[in-house]
Amino acid sequence: MSRVAVVLFNLGGPNRMESVKPFLLNLFRDPAILRVPFFVRPLLARLIARARVKPASENYALLGGKSPLLELTQDQARSLQTALAARGIDARTFIAMRYWHPFAAEAARAVRAWNPDEIFLLPLYPQFSTTTSGSSFIDWREAAARAGLAKQTTTLCCFYASDAYIEATAAMLRRALGDARAASPAPVRVLFSAHGLPEIIVRQGDPYQYQVETTVRRIVAALDEPGLDHVVCYQSRATPQKWLDPSTEAVIEQAAHDGVAVLVVPVAFVSEHSETLVELDVEYRDLAVKLGVPGYFRAPAQNSDPGFIDALADLIVSARRHGPGLCSFAGDRACPASHTDCPHRTASANAVAAPASLPLRAPLAA
């Protein structure tokens, strides 16, 4: 039986208050995030991080002085390992965070020490973006090469419309919607809130917006409620650029004008963290109260929901049947050809998913 190392990718978060500034520096030094000339990036990253340390620290203080993301990802990893064992797969899970410990370098060394027969790369981002999964793939590629880790590798780029993922998410939403309607004095509008992106990144070919909106269409279809009042919106604007519209703030303001309650669904996050526990639960709730929204409710992120974990395990089983290399939840490319930053389209896609001993010709992210 093959031994499979399953590497879970996530953003990461500071594990103490002293980690907030270096975490932010790591974030803004990433060329996939801060798309400016390389010689400008270090200085600009320091300036942005310095400006954001205080508000970010205040947010993490509300969470007890650190991000809960690592512990929640560890829970997901343990649950997934158990689910894979139940499917007869000898797997061990590893975590590679992008901007704080455990970094990809730490995960690559741990994978090498375990010496698996094959590696499976699983981003905990349902929708692919060059700024998230794409950046993590490059980071892993470099870390694996430094660790001397060259194994047969399967890379799952996305699972935004996987049937099992959609059904698990719809089941959680159905429960949250029932609770909100029972508690609300007014009709409930569902706000599918995803992390935003600058519009220029999408115009350059990033498939993220298309995949988010496809996820929402599939979830709404699975709910089977004709005429469901819902909207897709985007949160967490971080720069002065034009970002994807409508913003979550604007949609909450519209709900106040329309006299409807809102149920906010974090559609692009599968774990609770500062952008759900603070931005959604505190900042946007306060905004809703201030504007007179008649009810504010929030659906939970998946975390270790059994249906979600089973969906991930089934994705791994089906992707391994597809064979090593890059694959989507559907096997091959799942995005329209117009999305030129889909990893199946980029020149480097096969190199990113190949054994670490092969050269990487070009980065996934511009």
C-alpha positions as CSV (number, residue, x, y, z in Angstrom):
1,M,0.0,0.0,0.0
2,S,1.4,3.4,-1.0
3,R,2.1,5.9,1.8
4,V,0.6,9.2,0.9
5,A,1.7,12.5,2.5
6,V,-1.2,15.0,2.2
7,V,0.0,18.6,2.6
8,L,-2.7,21.1,3.6
9,F,-2.1,24.6,2.5
10,N,-3.6,27.6,4.3
11,L,-2.8,31.3,4.9
12,G,-1.5,31.0,8.5
13,G,-1.8,33.6,11.2
14,P,0.2,35.0,14.1
15,N,0.6,32.7,17.2
16,R,1.2,35.6,19.6
17,M,0.9,39.4,19.5
18,E,4.7,39.8,18.8
19,S,4.1,37.8,15.6
20,V,1.6,40.2,14.0
21,K,4.2,42.5,12.4
22,P,6.4,39.8,10.9
23,F,3.3,38.0,9.7
24,L,2.2,41.1,7.9
25,L,5.6,41.6,6.4
26,N,5.6,38.1,5.0
27,L,2.2,38.7,3.5
28,F,3.1,41.9,1.8
29,R,6.5,40.7,0.6
30,D,4.8,38.0,-1.5
31,P,4.9,39.1,-5.2
32,A,1.6,37.4,-5.7
33,I,0.0,39.8,-3.2
34,L,1.9,43.1,-3.7
35,R,2.3,43.3,-7.5
36,V,4.9,46.0,-7.9
37,P,8.5,45.9,-9.2
38,F,10.7,43.7,-7.0
39,F,13.0,46.5,-6.1
40,V,10.1,48.5,-4.6
41,R,8.3,45.7,-2.9
42,P,10.5,45.4,0.3
43,L,10.1,49.1,1.2
44,L,6.4,49.2,0.3
45,A,5.8,46.0,2.3
46,R,7.3,47.6,5.4
47,L,5.2,50.7,5.0
48,I,2.0,48.8,4.5
49,A,2.8,46.4,7.4
50,R,3.6,49.3,9.7
51,A,0.3,51.0,8.9
52,R,-1.6,47.8,9.5
53,V,0.1,46.5,12.7
54,K,-2.1,48.5,15.1
55,P,-5.6,47.6,13.6
56,A,-4.5,44.0,13.0
57,S,-3.1,43.7,16.6
58,E,-6.5,45.0,17.9
59,N,-8.3,42.3,16.0
60,Y,-6.0,39.5,17.3
61,A,-6.4,40.9,20.8
62,L,-10.1,40.2,20.5
63,L,-9.2,36.6,19.6
64,G,-7.1,36.1,22.7
65,G,-3.8,37.4,21.3
66,K,-3.4,35.0,18.3
67,S,-5.1,33.5,15.3
68,P,-7.1,30.3,15.8
69,L,-6.3,29.2,12.3
70,L,-3.5,26.8,13.0
71,E,-5.4,24.8,15.7
72,L,-8.5,24.6,13.4
73,T,-6.3,23.4,10.5
74,Q,-4.7,20.8,12.8
75,D,-8.2,19.6,13.7
76,Q,-9.0,19.4,10.0
77,A,-5.8,17.5,9.3
78,R,-6.5,14.9,12.0
79,S,-10.1,14.4,10.9
80,L,-9.0,14.1,7.2
81,Q,-6.3,11.5,8.1
82,T,-9.0,9.5,9.9
83,A,-11.4,9.8,7.0
84,L,-8.7,8.6,4.6
85,A,-7.8,5.6,6.8
86,A,-11.5,4.6,6.7
87,R,-11.1,4.6,2.9
88,G,-8.1,2.3,3.1
89,I,-5.5,5.0,2.4
90,D,-2.3,5.0,4.4
91,A,-2.0,8.8,4.7
92,R,-0.3,11.2,7.0
93,T,-1.3,14.9,6.9
94,F,1.0,17.8,7.1
95,I,0.4,21.6,7.3
96,A,2.1,24.2,5.2
97,M,1.1,27.8,6.1
98,R,2.0,30.6,3.7
99,Y,2.8,33.5,6.0
100,W,3.5,32.1,9.4
101,H,4.6,28.8,11.1
102,P,4.5,26.1,10.1
103,F,6.0,27.3,6.8
104,A,6.3,25.1,3.7
105,A,10.0,24.6,4.5
106,E,9.0,23.0,7.9
107,A,6.4,20.8,6.2
108,A,8.7,19.7,3.5
109,R,11.3,18.6,6.0
110,A,8.7,16.7,7.9
111,V,7.4,15.0,4.7
112,R,10.9,14.0,3.7
113,A,11.5,12.5,7.2
114,W,8.4,10.4,6.8
115,N,9.5,9.3,3.4
116,P,6.1,8.7,1.6
117,D,5.7,7.1,-1.7
118,E,3.7,10.0,-3.0
119,I,2.6,13.5,-2.1
120,F,-0.9,15.1,-2.4
121,L,-1.1,18.9,-2.3
122,L,-4.5,20.1,-1.0
123,P,-5.1,23.8,-0.7
124,L,-7.8,24.7,1.8
125,Y,-9.1,27.3,-0.6
126,P,-12.1,26.0,-2.6
127,Q,-11.5,28.6,-5.3
128,F,-8.2,28.9,-7.0
129,S,-6.4,32.3,-7.1
130,T,-2.9,33.2,-8.0
131,T,-2.8,35.1,-4.7
132,T,-3.6,32.0,-2.5
133,S,-3.3,28.5,-3.9
134,G,-1.0,29.7,-6.7
135,S,1.4,31.4,-4.3
136,S,1.3,28.4,-2.0
137,F,2.2,26.0,-4.9
138,I,5.3,28.1,-5.7
139,D,6.3,28.3,-2.1
140,W,6.0,24.5,-1.8
141,R,7.9,24.0,-5.0
142,E,10.8,26.0,-3.7
143,A,10.7,24.4,-0.2
144,A,10.6,20.9,-1.5
145,A,13.6,21.6,-3.8
146,R,15.6,23.0,-0.8
147,A,14.6,19.9,1.3
148,G,15.7,17.5,-1.5
149,L,12.2,16.2,-1.6
150,A,11.4,14.6,-5.0
151,K,8.3,12.4,-5.0
152,Q,5.4,11.6,-7.3
153,T,3.0,14.5,-6.6
154,T,-0.6,15.2,-7.3
155,T,-1.8,18.8,-7.0
156,L,-5.5,19.7,-6.6
157,C,-5.9,23.2,-7.8
158,C,-9.6,23.8,-6.7
159,F,-12.8,22.2,-5.6
160,Y,-15.2,25.1,-5.9
161,A,-18.0,23.1,-7.6
162,S,-17.3,19.6,-6.3
163,D,-20.6,17.9,-5.7
164,A,-19.7,16.7,-2.2
165,Y,-18.3,20.1,-1.2
166,I,-21.4,21.8,-2.5
167,E,-23.7,19.4,-0.7
168,A,-21.8,19.7,2.6
169,T,-21.8,23.5,2.4
170,A,-25.5,23.7,1.5
171,A,-26.4,21.4,4.4
172,M,-24.6,23.8,6.8
173,L,-26.3,26.8,5.2
174,R,-29.7,25.1,5.3
175,R,-29.4,24.8,9.1
176,A,-28.1,28.3,9.6
177,L,-30.9,29.7,7.4
178,G,-33.5,27.9,9.3
179,D,-32.1,29.2,12.6
180,A,-32.0,32.8,11.2
181,R,-35.5,32.7,9.9
182,A,-36.8,31.4,13.2
183,A,-35.1,34.2,15.1
184,S,-35.6,37.1,12.6
185,P,-38.6,39.5,12.7
186,A,-38.0,40.3,9.0
187,P,-37.3,38.3,5.8
188,V,-33.7,37.1,5.5
189,R,-31.3,37.9,2.7
190,V,-28.3,35.6,2.3
191,L,-25.0,37.4,1.8
192,F,-22.4,35.1,0.3
193,S,-19.3,37.0,1.4
194,A,-15.9,36.1,-0.2
195,H,-12.5,37.7,0.3
196,G,-12.1,40.5,-2.3
197,L,-9.4,40.9,-4.9
198,P,-8.3,44.0,-6.8
199,E,-10.2,44.1,-10.1
200,I,-7.0,44.3,-12.1
201,I,-5.9,40.8,-10.9
202,V,-9.2,39.4,-12.2
203,R,-8.9,41.3,-15.5
204,Q,-5.4,39.8,-15.9
205,G,-7.0,36.3,-16.0
206,D,-7.3,35.2,-12.3
207,P,-10.3,32.7,-12.2
208,Y,-11.2,33.5,-8.6
209,Q,-14.3,35.6,-9.2
210,Y,-15.7,33.2,-11.7
211,Q,-15.2,30.3,-9.3
212,V,-16.7,32.1,-6.3
213,E,-19.8,33.0,-8.3
214,T,-20.1,29.4,-9.6
215,T,-19.8,28.1,-6.1
216,V,-22.7,30.3,-5.0
217,R,-24.9,29.2,-8.0
218,R,-24.3,25.6,-7.2
219,I,-25.0,26.1,-3.4
220,V,-28.3,28.0,-4.2
221,A,-29.3,25.2,-6.6
222,A,-28.6,22.6,-4.0
223,L,-30.8,24.5,-1.5
224,D,-33.6,24.2,-4.0
225,E,-35.4,27.3,-2.8
226,P,-36.7,29.1,-6.0
227,G,-36.5,32.9,-5.5
228,L,-34.1,32.7,-2.6
229,D,-33.0,36.3,-1.8
230,H,-29.3,36.2,-2.0
231,V,-26.3,38.2,-3.3
232,V,-22.5,37.6,-3.8
233,C,-20.3,40.3,-2.1
234,Y,-16.7,40.8,-1.3
235,Q,-15.0,41.8,1.9
236,S,-11.5,42.7,3.3
237,R,-10.4,45.5,0.9
238,A,-6.8,46.2,1.8
239,T,-5.5,48.7,-0.8
240,P,-6.7,51.9,-2.5
241,Q,-7.2,50.0,-5.8
242,K,-10.6,49.3,-7.3
243,W,-11.6,45.9,-5.8
244,L,-14.4,43.5,-6.7
245,D,-17.9,44.8,-6.2
246,P,-20.3,44.8,-4.5
247,S,-18.6,45.2,-1.1
248,T,-20.1,43.4,1.9
249,E,-20.5,46.8,3.6
250,A,-22.5,48.2,0.7
251,V,-24.7,45.1,0.6
252,I,-25.4,45.4,4.3
253,E,-26.3,49.1,3.8
254,Q,-28.7,48.0,1.0
255,A,-30.3,45.5,3.3
256,A,-31.0,48.3,5.8
257,H,-32.7,50.3,3.1
258,D,-34.7,47.2,2.1
259,G,-35.7,46.4,5.7
260,V,-34.4,42.8,5.5
261,A,-32.3,40.8,7.9
262,V,-29.0,39.3,6.6
263,L,-27.4,35.9,7.0
264,V,-23.7,36.2,6.1
265,V,-22.1,33.1,4.6
266,P,-18.2,33.0,4.4
267,V,-18.2,31.3,1.0
268,A,-14.5,31.3,0.3
269,F,-13.2,30.4,3.8
270,V,-13.3,26.9,5.2
271,S,-11.9,27.8,8.7
272,E,-12.7,30.5,11.2
273,H,-10.1,33.2,11.5
274,S,-9.9,37.0,12.0
275,E,-11.9,37.8,8.8
276,T,-14.8,35.8,10.1
277,L,-14.5,36.1,13.8
278,V,-13.7,39.8,13.8
279,E,-14.6,41.3,10.4
280,L,-17.9,39.5,10.0
281,D,-18.9,38.9,13.7
282,V,-17.8,42.2,15.1
283,E,-17.2,44.9,12.5
284,Y,-20.0,44.1,10.1
285,R,-22.4,43.3,12.9
286,D,-21.8,46.7,14.4
287,L,-22.3,48.3,11.0
288,A,-25.6,46.4,10.6
289,V,-26.8,47.5,14.0
290,K,-25.8,51.1,13.3
291,L,-27.6,51.1,10.0
292,G,-30.8,49.5,11.5
293,V,-30.6,46.1,9.7
294,P,-33.5,44.2,11.5
295,G,-31.4,41.1,12.1
296,Y,-27.8,40.0,11.6
297,F,-26.8,36.3,11.5
298,R,-23.8,34.5,10.3
299,A,-23.3,30.9,9.0
300,P,-20.2,29.1,10.4
301,A,-17.2,28.2,8.3
302,Q,-16.8,24.5,7.7
303,N,-13.9,23.8,10.1
304,S,-14.1,20.1,10.8
305,D,-17.7,19.5,9.8
306,P,-18.0,15.8,9.0
307,G,-19.6,16.4,5.6
308,F,-16.8,18.8,4.6
309,I,-14.1,16.4,5.8
310,D,-15.7,13.5,3.8
311,A,-15.8,15.8,0.8
312,L,-12.1,16.4,1.0
313,A,-11.3,12.7,1.5
314,D,-13.4,11.9,-1.6
315,L,-11.6,14.6,-3.6
316,I,-8.3,13.0,-2.7
317,V,-9.5,9.5,-3.7
318,S,-10.8,10.7,-7.1
319,A,-7.8,12.9,-7.8
320,R,-5.4,10.1,-7.2
321,R,-7.3,8.0,-9.7
322,H,-6.6,10.8,-12.2
323,G,-2.9,10.3,-11.7
324,P,0.0,12.5,-10.7
325,G,0.2,16.0,-11.9
326,L,-2.2,18.9,-11.7
327,C,-5.9,18.3,-11.5
328,S,-9.1,20.0,-10.5
329,F,-12.1,18.5,-8.8
330,A,-13.4,17.6,-12.3
331,G,-10.2,16.0,-13.3
332,D,-8.9,18.4,-16.0
333,R,-9.3,22.1,-16.4
334,A,-12.7,23.4,-15.0
335,C,-12.4,27.1,-15.9
336,P,-13.4,28.7,-19.2
337,A,-10.4,29.5,-21.4
338,S,-10.8,33.2,-20.9
339,H,-9.3,32.8,-17.4
340,T,-5.7,32.7,-18.5
341,D,-4.3,32.5,-14.9
342,C,-6.0,29.2,-14.4
343,P,-3.0,26.9,-13.5
344,H,-4.0,24.5,-16.2
345,R,-3.4,27.3,-18.7
346,T,-0.1,28.7,-17.4
347,A,3.1,27.5,-18.8
348,S,4.3,26.5,-15.3
349,A,1.3,24.4,-14.2
350,N,2.8,21.0,-15.0
351,A,6.2,22.0,-13.5
352,V,4.5,23.1,-10.2
353,A,2.8,19.7,-9.9
354,A,5.8,17.7,-11.0
355,P,8.5,16.1,-8.8
356,A,10.7,18.7,-7.2
357,S,13.8,17.7,-9.2
358,L,12.4,19.3,-12.3
359,P,13.0,23.0,-13.1
360,L,10.2,25.5,-12.7
361,R,10.1,27.6,-15.8
362,A,7.8,30.4,-14.8
363,P,5.8,31.5,-11.7
364,L,2.1,30.9,-11.4
365,A,1.6,34.5,-10.1
366,A,2.5,37.5,-12.2
